[in-house]
Amino acid sequence: MSITAVSPDVSLAYECFGDPEDPTVLLVMGFGAQMLAWHEDFCQALADRGRHVIRYDNRDCGLSTRFGEHPVDMDGLVAAVTSGDLPGAQAMVPYRLLDMAGDGLGLLTVLGVERAHVVGASMGGMIAQTMALSAPERVLTLTSMMSSTGESAYGNPSPEAQAVLLGGRPADREGYVAAAEKELVWASRRYGDAAVLRELAAESYDRAYYPEGTGRQLGAMILSGSRAQALRGLRVPTLVVHGLDDTLIDPSGGRRTAELVPGAELLLIPDMGHDRPRELWPRLVDALVAHTA
């Protein structure tokens, strides 16, 4: 694991797998999740298939730059957006998805990668879409996984999933790890495993516990608005992957993304929720290898 400055204000923690001479696949993680959520074995499986894989912590997460000088109360942010006080909400959040997309592109520049295959999951899919829209010359292919378009009519969570997402976790290690089981609400109904969720939570807590960043990341998602019109003009080869068990971002988000992007391929996966269960890695790796060929 290394940390490098990608702009005057942001440094990112990252890790590489495979041969740098192979085509680069940049993995972009989602809301509040460290790069650990791209499991090391998953990254290695892609590397073993001839891909140079980069995973990294987004800003305000893990070991990357934190924006603690801009505290955001999540309840206050949600209340401002719900009441229509967009100026108030905008004043709370110091960056948008475009800035987070610039971080990933900046990391590629630092590493000497002119063009890459960009794969994003959940909020990472939104960031990956924004990379492709803002710098299509840098993105060989786009894979938008378990994500959406920023339109309020698509990809909405179930009430139960939203409650878990916004409910937070206890600050002590034992409580934090135990609360990870609540994420079964959006996991694969067939393969969801509480032990796996607890293991990732424990590893993440020990590496870099930092819940304060989630309010700013949430604000970046909400306030970046719809990408629908821009996606209609996207000319980057695009694969959209979505699990049919996903209750955190409804599969309509993936369907809508594929509908908007010209020529996009839509892969809907049974027994996959808002997760990547190990049992489905062979199918996911095959799909990514084929798309990035």
Beta strands, then each sheet from edge to edge (+ up, - down):
strand 1: 2-5
strand 2: 11-17
strand 3: 24-28
strand 4: 52-56
strand 5: 116-121
strand 6: 139-145
strand 7: 238-243
strand 8: 265-269
sheet 1: 1+ 2- 4+ 3+ 5+ 6+ 7+ 8+
end
